[in-house]
């Protein structure tokens, strides 16, 4: 019991620190600071993804770092991952002895962090807050509703996740999401986006669980006390960011 309480306390403290840092980044609200903030998470996430995918070739950091630097100056950062993949494929064809799995961390999580940067570029810090509340609502709702009413297993990948919990998370996201939405979208539009983004975040969490099961590890890393790794904490955002960008571009 003591270990459980201690673990929960550590988890809460880490979450509060992360939240405080995000508030500071939001207060400063400049491209450079946001780029640095997301870039720090991206680099650690790439390292964790390499461990999950069992990629040993450190050149993936070169691809990621160069892409991220260019992303600071380029108006559509998410597109740059295609250039990174073209360069990788060209290098692979030329040398023929490169680990083909190197491209996997470029797809997950690099493309998602580039998409987060694009969201900030195009819609401002408010859209990141909106997504934060949607993803957090889906996560918290799924946990507490699942514990209170969960009976039906959601899928084999995540045995502790229940269908009732997932439904509860989506409902909570549908309630809170429109409250924190950015301006210029109708209530119905914010409702649809919040629901779809919440669903995508649930599958982002599920995908991370799948990767950890395949790699036979409990957490993607240990840099965040009580939470595990960066990918453990951002998994929902990594899918949600892509879906939110697509929906916002379709609506606005």
Backbone as CSV, one residue per row, in Angstrom:
resi,resn,N_x,N_y,N_z,CA_x,CA_y,CA_z,C_x,C_y,C_z
1,UNK,0.828,-1.204,0.000,0.000,0.000,0.000,0.872,1.267,0.000
2,UNK,1.929,1.238,0.830,2.823,2.399,0.902,3.471,2.670,-0.453
3,UNK,3.905,1.575,-1.129,4.546,1.727,-2.441,3.565,2.319,-3.445
4,UNK,2.306,1.920,-3.382,1.291,2.429,-4.300,1.075,3.925,-4.089
5,UNK,0.969,4.319,-2.797,0.770,5.734,-2.475,1.979,6.553,-2.910
6,UNK,3.185,5.995,-2.639,4.415,6.690,-3.011,4.511,6.859,-4.513
7,UNK,4.149,5.811,-5.250,4.191,5.857,-6.712,3.208,6.886,-7.255
8,UNK,1.999,6.922,-6.673,0.988,7.886,-7.112,1.436,9.307,-6.821
9,UNK,2.067,9.504,-5.653,2.560,10.828,-5.283,3.631,11.296,-6.260
10,UNK,4.540,10.402,-6.615,5.593,10.734,-7.575,5.005,11.064,-8.934
11,UNK,4.015,10.289,-9.332,3.360,10.506,-10.620,2.694,11.880,-10.675
12,UNK,2.020,12.244,-9.591,1.335,13.535,-9.522,2.340,14.679,-9.549
13,UNK,3.428,14.529,-8.795,4.455,15.578,-8.763,5.058,15.802,-10.143
14,UNK,5.358,14.705,-10.846,5.925,14.816,-12.195,4.942,15.491,-13.143
15,UNK,3.667,15.109,-13.026,2.638,15.705,-13.881,2.515,17.204,-13.627
16,UNK,2.606,17.599,-12.355,2.509,19.021,-12.009,3.697,19.810,-12.555
17,UNK,4.869,19.212,-12.504,6.060,19.873,-13.052,5.917,20.058,-14.562
18,UNK,5.471,19.016,-15.253,5.270,19.101,-16.701,4.222,20.157,-17.039
19,UNK,3.164,20.189,-16.250,2.098,21.163,-16.474,2.613,22.586,-16.266
20,UNK,3.433,22.766,-15.233,4.002,24.085,-14.945,4.927,24.542,-16.069
21,UNK,5.708,23.609,-16.608,6.607,23.941,-17.718,5.796,24.338,-18.954
22,UNK,4.706,23.629,-19.205,3.868,23.957,-20.362,3.197,25.317,-20.180
23,UNK,2.805,25.630,-18.958,2.234,26.956,-18.673,3.274,28.039,-18.970
24,UNK,4.511,27.792,-18.562,5.587,28.756,-18.816,5.820,28.928,-20.319
25,UNK,5.864,27.809,-21.032,6.037,27.862,-22.492,4.887,28.639,-23.127
26,UNK,3.681,28.416,-22.646,2.504,29.105,-23.166,2.551,30.592,-22.866
27,UNK,3.051,30.937,-21.687,3.148,32.349,-21.296,4.155,33.081,-22.173
28,UNK,5.301,32.457,-22.418,6.315,33.064,-23.292,5.796,33.103,-24.729
29,UNK,5.234,31.977,-25.161,4.504,31.871,-26.436,5.286,32.426,-27.631
30,UNK,6.492,31.914,-27.824,7.269,32.245,-29.015,7.593,30.964,-29.772
31,UNK,7.817,31.097,-31.052,8.142,29.944,-31.876,9.403,29.250,-31.371
32,UNK,10.414,30.040,-31.016,11.690,29.459,-30.608,11.542,28.613,-29.348
33,UNK,10.860,29.134,-28.338,10.700,28.407,-27.076,9.838,27.159,-27.276
34,UNK,8.774,27.284,-28.040,7.918,26.125,-28.313,8.683,25.068,-29.098
35,UNK,9.483,25.514,-30.048,10.315,24.611,-30.844,11.313,23.872,-29.958
36,UNK,11.938,24.594,-29.022,12.874,23.961,-28.087,12.166,22.957,-27.182
37,UNK,11.012,23.361,-26.674,10.227,22.512,-25.764,9.835,21.193,-26.444
38,UNK,9.243,21.304,-27.624,8.837,20.101,-28.346,10.046,19.303,-28.813
39,UNK,11.117,20.012,-29.196,12.315,19.338,-29.670,12.974,18.484,-28.598
40,UNK,12.952,18.956,-27.359,13.517,18.181,-26.256,12.755,16.873,-26.077
41,UNK,11.436,16.957,-26.132,10.618,15.752,-26.037,10.853,14.843,-27.240
42,UNK,11.001,15.451,-28.423,11.202,14.675,-29.637,12.479,13.852,-29.587
43,UNK,13.580,14.464,-29.152,14.864,13.761,-29.110,14.814,12.572,-28.153
44,UNK,14.235,12.793,-26.967,14.108,11.686,-26.009,13.164,10.618,-26.557
45,UNK,12.079,11.067,-27.203,11.134,10.127,-27.790,11.765,9.279,-28.883
46,UNK,12.628,9.884,-29.697,13.334,9.146,-30.743,14.214,8.064,-30.117
47,UNK,14.913,8.425,-29.046,15.769,7.459,-28.365,14.955,6.290,-27.821
48,UNK,13.805,6.592,-27.230,12.940,5.528,-26.701,12.388,4.663,-27.825
49,UNK,12.000,5.306,-28.932,11.461,4.552,-30.071,12.514,3.620,-30.649
50,UNK,13.765,4.067,-30.685,14.839,3.208,-31.183,14.966,1.948,-30.333
51,UNK,14.803,2.101,-29.025,14.852,0.931,-28.139,13.659,0.013,-28.378
52,UNK,12.485,0.598,-28.567,11.290,-0.214,-28.806,11.378,-0.969,-30.125
53,UNK,11.909,-0.290,-31.150,12.028,-0.908,-32.481,13.310,-1.719,-32.636
54,UNK,14.172,-1.654,-31.578,15.464,-2.347,-31.605,16.336,-1.861,-32.760
55,UNK,16.389,-0.552,-32.912,17.224,0.088,-33.930,18.518,0.545,-33.269
56,UNK,19.651,0.137,-33.817,20.950,0.469,-33.232,21.672,1.584,-33.996
57,UNK,21.235,1.885,-35.197,21.905,2.865,-36.051,21.636,4.284,-35.548
58,UNK,22.678,4.940,-35.043,22.519,6.272,-34.459,22.291,7.364,-35.503
59,UNK,22.395,7.041,-36.783,22.153,8.060,-37.814,20.715,8.558,-37.780
60,UNK,19.836,7.804,-37.135,18.445,8.258,-37.035,18.385,9.592,-36.303
61,UNK,19.299,9.809,-35.343,19.354,11.103,-34.652,19.754,12.220,-35.607
62,UNK,20.619,11.901,-36.547,21.034,12.898,-37.531,19.860,13.296,-38.414
63,UNK,19.127,12.299,-38.891,17.936,12.582,-39.697,16.951,13.442,-38.908
64,UNK,16.711,13.050,-37.663,15.724,13.751,-36.834,16.183,15.172,-36.510
65,UNK,17.456,15.318,-36.120,17.966,16.636,-35.727,17.973,17.604,-36.906
66,UNK,18.443,17.152,-38.056,18.475,18.021,-39.244,17.058,18.413,-39.650
67,UNK,16.151,17.441,-39.615,14.750,17.716,-39.968,14.150,18.740,-39.005
68,UNK,14.454,18.592,-37.707,13.885,19.504,-36.709,14.437,20.916,-36.856
69,UNK,15.705,21.033,-37.189,16.304,22.353,-37.399,15.651,23.050,-38.595
70,UNK,15.490,22.321,-39.676,14.840,22.890,-40.867,13.402,23.270,-40.558
71,UNK,12.750,22.474,-39.706,11.340,22.712,-39.368,11.139,24.071,-38.711
72,UNK,12.164,24.591,-38.064,12.043,25.903,-37.426,11.829,27.006,-38.461
73,UNK,12.377,26.818,-39.630,12.307,27.843,-40.667,11.237,27.552,-41.728
74,UNK,10.802,26.293,-41.818,9.872,25.894,-42.878,8.434,25.988,-42.377
75,UNK,7.511,26.550,-43.175,6.139,26.784,-42.689,5.280,25.531,-42.517
76,UNK,5.673,24.413,-43.127,4.878,23.187,-43.027,5.766,22.041,-42.531
77,UNK,6.106,22.053,-41.241,7.067,21.090,-40.697,6.719,19.621,-40.952
78,UNK,5.419,19.293,-40.919,5.051,17.877,-41.042,5.445,17.276,-42.382
79,UNK,5.590,18.105,-43.396,5.963,17.625,-44.726,7.428,17.183,-44.760
80,UNK,8.236,17.757,-43.890,9.675,17.511,-43.931,10.041,16.057,-43.663
81,UNK,9.183,15.321,-42.974,9.492,13.915,-42.719,9.566,13.144,-44.032
82,UNK,8.838,13.602,-45.047,8.900,12.951,-46.358,10.277,13.142,-46.980
83,UNK,10.852,14.325,-46.793,12.204,14.569,-47.293,13.203,13.678,-46.573
84,UNK,13.020,13.548,-45.244,13.909,12.676,-44.464,13.822,11.239,-44.968
85,UNK,12.620,10.793,-45.298,12.439,9.432,-45.797,13.046,9.262,-47.186
86,UNK,12.938,10.296,-48.023,13.538,10.240,-49.360,15.061,10.140,-49.249
87,UNK,15.642,10.951,-48.355,17.095,10.916,-48.147,17.521,9.548,-47.620
88,UNK,16.738,9.028,-46.668,17.055,7.708,-46.118,16.979,6.638,-47.200
89,UNK,15.915,6.656,-48.015,15.753,5.657,-49.065,16.873,5.762,-50.098
90,UNK,17.266,6.982,-50.417,18.360,7.181,-51.367,19.666,6.634,-50.811
91,UNK,19.913,6.909,-49.526,21.114,6.419,-48.860,21.119,4.899,-48.781
92,UNK,19.935,4.344,-48.511,19.800,2.885,-48.442,20.117,2.244,-49.787
93,UNK,19.579,2.825,-50.860,19.808,2.285,-52.192,21.279,2.396,-52.601
94,UNK,21.922,3.474,-52.136,23.311,3.703,-52.518,24.267,2.794,-51.750
95,UNK,24.067,2.693,-50.426,24.997,1.914,-49.601,24.598,0.452,-49.458
96,UNK,23.290,0.198,-49.428,22.722,-1.156,-49.383,22.994,-1.906,-48.076
97,UNK,23.603,-1.267,-47.095,23.909,-1.976,-45.845,23.360,-1.249,-44.627
98,UNK,22.325,-0.422,-44.813,21.714,0.328,-43.724,20.547,-0.471,-43.145
99,UNK,20.401,-0.407,-41.842,19.282,-1.086,-41.186,17.970,-0.468,-41.666
100,UNK,17.144,-1.261,-42.289,15.878,-0.751,-42.859,14.930,-0.238,-41.783
101,UNK,15.108,-0.682,-40.561,14.212,-0.254,-39.489,14.476,1.174,-39.025
102,UNK,15.530,1.795,-39.561,15.842,3.167,-39.175,14.678,4.105,-39.477
103,UNK,13.914,3.791,-40.524,12.814,4.676,-40.916,11.673,4.655,-39.900
104,UNK,11.592,3.636,-39.048,10.461,3.524,-38.125,10.391,4.678,-37.124
105,UNK,11.506,5.065,-36.459,11.419,6.220,-35.551,11.129,7.533,-36.279
106,UNK,11.385,7.575,-37.591,11.053,8.777,-38.355,9.539,8.888,-38.554
107,UNK,8.876,7.749,-38.561,7.413,7.742,-38.656,6.784,7.911,-37.272
108,UNK,7.370,7.261,-36.288,6.865,7.329,-34.909,8.049,7.400,-33.970
109,UNK,8.310,8.572,-33.363,7.364,9.678,-33.167,7.668,10.967,-33.939
110,UNK,8.703,10.992,-34.805,9.121,12.262,-35.404,7.991,12.980,-36.119
111,UNK,7.242,12.261,-36.945,6.193,12.922,-37.730,5.152,13.571,-36.819
112,UNK,4.878,12.970,-35.678,3.884,13.533,-34.758,4.388,14.812,-34.097
113,UNK,5.654,14.847,-33.724,6.193,16.067,-33.131,6.271,17.192,-34.161
114,UNK,6.564,16.845,-35.405,6.530,17.839,-36.471,5.112,18.373,-36.661
115,UNK,4.134,17.494,-36.505,2.736,17.906,-36.628,2.331,18.821,-35.482
116,UNK,2.815,18.545,-34.279,2.548,19.431,-33.135,3.109,20.825,-33.406
117,UNK,4.289,20.873,-34.003,4.890,22.161,-34.339,4.067,22.878,-35.412
118,UNK,3.549,22.118,-36.370,2.689,22.690,-37.406,1.410,23.258,-36.812
119,UNK,0.823,22.543,-35.871,-0.392,23.026,-35.209,-0.135,24.366,-34.531
120,UNK,1.001,24.461,-33.865,1.349,25.728,-33.219,1.554,26.820,-34.262
121,UNK,2.255,26.496,-35.340,2.512,27.466,-36.409,1.222,28.041,-36.985
122,UNK,0.260,27.155,-37.220,-0.939,27.549,-37.955,-2.067,28.059,-37.065
123,UNK,-2.143,27.558,-35.833,-3.312,27.886,-35.013,-2.965,28.457,-33.639
124,UNK,-1.687,28.537,-33.308,-1.302,29.154,-32.049,-1.301,28.197,-30.870
125,UNK,-0.897,28.710,-29.723,-0.760,27.886,-28.518,-2.112,27.367,-28.034
126,UNK,-3.185,28.073,-28.382,-4.515,27.662,-27.941,-4.903,26.278,-28.414
127,UNK,-4.463,25.904,-29.604,-4.842,24.596,-30.144,-4.148,23.468,-29.367
128,UNK,-2.952,23.746,-28.843,-2.264,22.738,-28.038,-2.958,22.552,-26.690
129,UNK,-3.484,23.657,-26.135,-4.266,23.547,-24.904,-5.551,22.762,-25.148
130,UNK,-6.199,23.049,-26.252,-7.419,22.323,-26.595,-7.135,20.821,-26.668
131,UNK,-6.100,20.465,-27.401,-5.756,19.058,-27.546,-5.362,18.446,-26.201
132,UNK,-4.664,19.222,-25.368,-4.282,18.743,-24.041,-5.504,18.343,-23.228
133,UNK,-6.527,19.195,-23.222,-7.724,18.890,-22.444,-8.517,17.731,-23.036
134,UNK,-8.536,17.623,-24.357,-9.247,16.510,-24.991,-8.569,15.180,-24.658
135,UNK,-7.257,15.135,-24.847,-6.521,13.892,-24.597,-6.549,13.531,-23.110
136,UNK,-6.364,14.531,-22.250,-6.401,14.279,-20.806,-7.784,13.803,-20.371
137,UNK,-8.835,14.402,-20.940,-10.205,13.995,-20.607,-10.455,12.551,-21.014
138,UNK,-10.005,12.197,-22.210,-10.189,10.824,-22.689,-9.443,9.836,-21.799
139,UNK,-8.256,10.231,-21.353,-7.436,9.361,-20.522,-8.028,9.219,-19.119
140,UNK,-8.351,10.353,-18.500,-8.895,10.336,-17.135,-10.278,9.677,-17.109
141,UNK,-11.115,10.036,-18.083,-12.453,9.451,-18.144,-12.401,7.946,-18.318
142,UNK,-11.511,7.488,-19.191,-11.392,6.049,-19.438,-10.934,5.322,-18.178
143,UNK,-10.030,5.943,-17.421,-9.496,5.300,-16.220,-10.563,5.171,-15.128
144,UNK,-11.222,6.295,-14.817,-12.162,6.284,-13.694,-13.488,5.603,-14.029
145,UNK,-13.987,5.838,-15.229,-15.225,5.147,-15.630,-14.960,3.647,-15.750
146,UNK,-13.779,3.311,-16.281,-13.418,1.899,-16.396,-13.336,1.217,-15.046
147,UNK,-12.760,1.908,-14.059,-12.650,1.325,-12.720,-14.018,1.181,-12.051
148,UNK,-14.899,2.129,-12.328,-16.203,2.118,-11.662,-17.211,1.186,-12.342
149,UNK,-17.177,1.176,-13.677,-18.227,0.443,-14.401,-17.690,-0.560,-15.418
150,UNK,-16.386,-0.607,-15.590,-15.819,-1.446,-16.642,-16.020,-2.937,-16.434
151,UNK,-16.548,-3.579,-17.451,-16.749,-5.036,-17.411,-16.306,-5.709,-18.708
152,UNK,-16.421,-4.965,-19.824,-16.142,-5.539,-21.134,-14.731,-5.164,-21.590
153,UNK,-13.889,-6.165,-21.812,-12.523,-5.902,-22.247,-12.539,-5.200,-23.616
154,UNK,-11.730,-4.167,-23.745,-11.678,-3.392,-24.989,-10.949,-4.160,-26.087
155,UNK,-9.756,-4.676,-25.765,-9.009,-5.492,-26.732,-7.888,-6.217,-25.998
156,UNK,-7.266,-7.161,-26.688,-6.222,-7.972,-26.066,-4.937,-7.192,-25.830
157,UNK,-4.692,-6.159,-26.618,-3.447,-5.407,-26.496,-3.321,-4.742,-25.137
158,UNK,-4.452,-4.230,-24.620,-4.451,-3.559,-23.324,-5.553,-4.164,-22.463
159,UNK,-5.269,-5.260,-21.767,-6.281,-5.999,-21.011,-6.993,-5.183,-19.946
160,UNK,-6.342,-4.160,-19.406,-6.946,-3.366,-18.333,-7.915,-2.309,-18.853
161,UNK,-7.895,-2.070,-20.142,-8.782,-1.060,-20.729,-10.123,-1.706,-21.079
162,UNK,-11.215,-1.053,-20.664,-12.546,-1.608,-20.917,-13.325,-0.745,-21.909
163,UNK,-14.307,-1.361,-22.548,-15.151,-0.657,-23.507,-15.940,0.444,-22.804
164,UNK,-16.395,0.162,-21.597,-17.135,1.169,-20.836,-16.233,2.367,-20.493
165,UNK,-14.988,2.065,-20.136,-14.046,3.125,-19.821,-13.738,3.989,-21.032
166,UNK,-13.526,3.343,-22.169,-13.262,4.081,-23.410,-14.428,5.004,-23.738
167,UNK,-15.648,4.470,-23.601,-16.842,5.281,-23.873,-16.916,6.469,-22.909
168,UNK,-16.594,6.224,-21.640,-16.615,7.301,-20.649,-15.593,8.378,-20.966
169,UNK,-14.417,7.977,-21.431,-13.387,8.936,-21.803,-13.808,9.800,-22.982
170,UNK,-14.451,9.183,-23.959,-14.910,9.926,-25.138,-16.009,10.919,-24.753
171,UNK,-16.914,10.490,-23.889,-17.990,11.380,-23.436,-17.425,12.577,-22.687
172,UNK,-16.471,12.335,-21.790,-15.872,13.438,-21.038,-15.141,14.406,-21.976
173,UNK,-14.440,13.865,-22.964,-13.756,14.710,-23.940,-14.754,15.524,-24.759
174,UNK,-15.912,14.921,-25.067,-16.952,15.624,-25.822,-17.556,16.773,-25.013
175,UNK,-17.576,16.608,-23.686,-18.122,17.657,-22.818,-17.124,18.796,-22.634
176,UNK,-15.877,18.447,-22.334,-14.875,19.464,-22.018,-14.181,20.044,-23.251
177,UNK,-14.036,19.233,-24.296,-13.333,19.673,-25.487,-13.825,20.986,-26.070
178,UNK,-15.120,21.121,-26.354,-15.625,22.372,-26.942,-15.416,23.595,-26.053
179,UNK,-15.316,23.394,-24.749,-15.104,24.515,-23.829,-13.738,25.164,-24.065
180,UNK,-12.758,24.343,-24.413,-11.385,24.829,-24.576,-10.969,24.971,-26.040
181,UNK,-11.944,24.878,-26.939,-11.646,24.948,-28.371,-11.190,26.346,-28.782
182,UNK,-10.472,26.400,-29.900,-10.040,27.698,-30.427,-11.227,28.392,-31.091
183,UNK,-11.090,29.679,-31.328,-12.157,30.469,-31.932,-12.289,30.170,-33.428
184,UNK,-13.440,30.531,-33.967,-13.652,30.424,-35.402,-14.275,29.127,-35.856
185,UNK,-14.690,28.278,-34.912,-15.310,26.997,-35.250,-16.641,26.906,-34.530
186,UNK,-17.650,26.389,-35.199,-18.968,26.235,-34.582,-18.901,25.205,-33.452
187,UNK,-19.909,25.250,-32.590,-19.942,24.279,-31.499,-19.947,22.855,-32.048
188,UNK,-20.751,22.611,-33.092,-20.808,21.263,-33.661,-19.454,20.844,-34.207
189,UNK,-18.744,21.799,-34.808,-17.419,21.491,-35.325,-16.454,21.125,-34.214
190,UNK,-16.482,21.889,-33.120,-15.582,21.592,-31.993,-15.944,20.267,-31.331
191,UNK,-17.242,19.957,-31.327,-17.696,18.691,-30.739,-17.182,17.509,-31.550
192,UNK,-17.337,17.585,-32.869,-16.882,16.498,-33.741,-15.372,16.326,-33.635
193,UNK,-14.642,17.448,-33.683,-13.184,17.370,-33.591,-12.762,16.769,-32.251
194,UNK,-13.385,17.210,-31.176,-13.031,16.705,-29.851,-13.256,15.205,-29.742
195,UNK,-14.363,14.732,-30.272,-14.676,13.298,-30.205,-13.693,12.479,-31.025
196,UNK,-13.462,12.912,-32.268,-12.560,12.155,-33.150,-11.127,12.175,-32.624
197,UNK,-10.702,13.325,-32.123,-9.349,13.428,-31.555,-9.233,12.557,-30.301
198,UNK,-10.277,12.519,-29.495,-10.265,11.667,-28.296,-10.122,10.197,-28.686
199,UNK,-10.857,9.785,-29.705,-10.765,8.393,-30.169,-9.361,8.092,-30.669
200,UNK,-8.793,9.023,-31.438,-7.440,8.805,-31.968,-6.420,8.722,-30.838
201,UNK,-6.611,9.505,-29.772,-5.670,9.469,-28.657,-5.722,8.123,-27.934
202,UNK,-6.911,7.543,-27.872,-7.061,6.229,-27.244,-6.282,5.179,-28.028
203,UNK,-6.345,5.282,-29.356,-5.601,4.321,-30.175,-4.100,4.638,-30.187
204,UNK,-3.734,5.902,-29.943,-2.326,6.230,-29.764,-1.768,5.544,-28.534
205,UNK,-2.538,5.564,-27.461,-2.164,4.871,-26.232,-2.083,3.364,-26.468
206,UNK,-3.023,2.864,-27.249,-3.059,1.433,-27.548,-1.843,1.016,-28.376
207,UNK,-1.466,1.864,-29.331,-0.312,1.551,-30.173,0.963,1.501,-29.348
208,UNK,1.100,2.441,-28.419,2.267,2.437,-27.544,2.294,1.166,-26.695
209,UNK,1.130,0.740,-26.218,1.051,-0.510,-25.448,1.484,-1.701,-26.305
210,UNK,1.062,-1.680,-27.561,1.447,-2.754,-28.489,2.965,-2.798,-28.677
211,UNK,3.575,-1.626,-28.881,5.021,-1.578,-29.082,5.766,-2.094,-27.857
212,UNK,5.287,-1.725,-26.675,5.964,-2.165,-25.450,5.814,-3.671,-25.245
213,UNK,4.666,-4.198,-25.621,4.474,-5.648,-25.520,5.400,-6.385,-26.484
214,UNK,5.519,-5.829,-27.686,6.400,-6.443,-28.681,7.856,-6.390,-28.222
215,UNK,8.230,-5.280,-27.575,9.603,-5.117,-27.097,9.821,-5.769,-25.735
216,UNK,8.734,-6.232,-25.118,8.764,-6.891,-23.807,9.343,-5.973,-22.726
217,UNK,8.827,-4.740,-22.700,9.223,-3.783,-21.663,7.969,-3.195,-21.026
218,UNK,8.115,-2.745,-19.786,6.976,-2.158,-19.074,6.740,-0.715,-19.493
219,UNK,7.822,0.045,-19.620,7.742,1.450,-20.008,8.692,1.713,-21.168
220,UNK,8.430,2.801,-21.898,9.308,3.150,-23.014,10.627,3.737,-22.523
221,UNK,10.641,4.247,-21.295,11.845,4.832,-20.714,11.640,5.088,-19.239
222,UNK,12.535,5.854,-18.639,12.417,6.136,-17.197,12.740,7.589,-16.868
223,UNK,12.664,8.464,-17.845,13.058,9.857,-17.632,12.025,10.641,-16.825
224,UNK,10.772,10.166,-16.810,9.709,10.855,-16.085,9.265,9.996,-14.895
225,UNK,9.718,10.309,-13.693,9.372,9.508,-12.508,7.864,9.325,-12.341
226,UNK,7.457,8.094,-12.179,6.047,7.796,-11.985,5.278,7.616,-13.279
227,UNK,5.866,8.021,-14.391,5.185,7.925,-15.690,5.912,7.004,-16.659
228,UNK,7.218,6.880,-16.494,8.010,6.092,-17.425,8.776,7.002,-18.368
229,UNK,8.559,6.806,-19.655,9.272,7.589,-20.654,8.419,8.661,-21.293
230,UNK,9.037,9.405,-22.187,8.329,10.454,-22.922,7.193,9.866,-23.742
231,UNK,7.436,8.746,-24.396,6.384,8.129,-25.220,5.234,7.608,-24.367
232,UNK,5.536,7.195,-23.140,4.468,6.766,-22.229,3.530,7.922,-21.905
233,UNK,4.093,9.132,-21.833,3.298,10.303,-21.454,2.648,10.991,-22.655
234,UNK,3.245,10.847,-23.837,2.748,11.593,-25.008,2.070,10.708,-26.049
235,UNK,1.929,9.424,-25.768,1.413,8.509,-26.790,0.067,8.945,-27.383
236,UNK,-0.844,9.413,-26.525,-2.139,9.865,-27.025,-2.022,11.078,-27.928
237,UNK,-1.108,11.980,-27.595,-0.912,13.199,-28.386,-0.317,12.892,-29.757
238,UNK,0.464,11.826,-29.851,1.165,11.531,-31.090,0.204,11.134,-32.210
239,UNK,-0.884,10.485,-31.874,-1.927,10.200,-32.862,-2.894,11.378,-32.973
240,UNK,-3.223,11.969,-31.834,-4.210,13.051,-31.803,-3.760,14.262,-32.612
241,UNK,-2.470,14.568,-32.584,-1.971,15.749,-33.293,-2.206,15.642,-34.790
242,UNK,-1.960,14.469,-35.349,-2.133,14.265,-36.789,-3.604,14.391,-37.173
243,UNK,-4.459,13.762,-36.393,-5.898,13.805,-36.679,-6.439,15.226,-36.526
244,UNK,-5.997,15.940,-35.493,-6.474,17.305,-35.276,-6.052,18.222,-36.417
245,UNK,-4.829,18.087,-36.890,-4.365,18.930,-37.994,-5.196,18.693,-39.249
246,UNK,-5.447,17.435,-39.560,-6.250,17.104,-40.742,-7.659,17.684,-40.626
247,UNK,-8.285,17.549,-39.454,-9.654,18.032,-39.259,-9.714,19.562,-39.297
248,UNK,-8.756,20.222,-38.666,-8.770,21.685,-38.664,-8.556,22.238,-40.054
249,UNK,-7.689,21.639,-40.824,-7.470,22.103,-42.193,-8.708,21.864,-43.062
250,UNK,-9.466,20.838,-42.728,-10.678,20.555,-43.503,-11.804,21.520,-43.149
251,UNK,-11.837,21.977,-41.883,-12.930,22.811,-41.416,-12.654,24.298,-41.593
252,UNK,-11.415,24.714,-41.287,-11.087,26.146,-41.342,-10.556,26.563,-42.708
